[in-house]
Amino acid sequence: MVKATLHPVQVQILEAAASCERLSPVEFSRQGAELSRVAYHFRALHRLGVLEPAGTAVRRGATEHYYRLSQSARGDRSP
């Protein structure tokens, strides 16, 4: 149901996040999407509670943010 209301890029992000431990907008944008557009959709999914922070790394003077599916998005009900 929720997938039907999401932007196609957000659906692609969720599918990619489901298949890996953590994912950054930079990594996802390597598939050919514009980084600023991808970062916008990552932030939107984070605001919706579907993605949660999974760490950061400093790359060439910039901070790369990593995300993973939230427990509620994974269907994990344990505390």
N, C-alpha and C positions, 0 to 999 in steps of 0.2 A: 504494500500500500504506500509506504513512504517513498520507495524507489520511484513510483509513478509521478511524484510531485517534485523530484529532484531534476536538476539540470543534467544533461547527458555527460558532461565532464565530471560532475559529482558522482554519478553512477560508476564511471570508469575508475575514479579514485577509490571508491569503496571496494570495487572488485580487486583492484591492485593491492589495497591494504589488507584485504582478507587473505591474500596469498603470500604475505610476508610478515615478518615480525614487526618491522617499523618502516616508515616511508617518509621521505621529505618531498616538498614541492619541487626542489631542484632535480631529484632523481626522477620524479614523475614527468617533469617537463622535457626530459631527454627523449621521450617518445614522440616529440615533435610539437608539443603545445607551448604556447608563449608563457614564460615563467610568471609574469604579473597576473595573467588570467588564472593560472593554476593556483598561485598563492591565494588569490581571492577566494577560490572555491574551497581550498583547505581551511581557511579561516571561517568560512560560512559553515562548513561541516563541524568544525570545532565549536562554534557558537550553538549549533543545534544539539550538541552533546553526542554526536556520532563518532567523532575522533577525539582522542585525548593526547596530550603531550607525551612523548616517549624519549625525550632527551634533546641535547643540542651538541653541535660540534663546530669548532672554528675552522673555516676553510678559506684560505687566502685573505684573511683579515675580516671576513664576514661570518656571522653566526648562522649556521644551517639548523633549522628546526625540524625535528622528526616527530611523527605522529603514528598512532596505531588505533585500531578500532577500539571504541570504548567497551566496557564490560556489557553494557546494555545492548550495544549493537552486535556483540558476539553472542548474545543470549545467555551469558554467564550470570547466574543469579546469586552466586556465592559471595559473601562479604569481602 
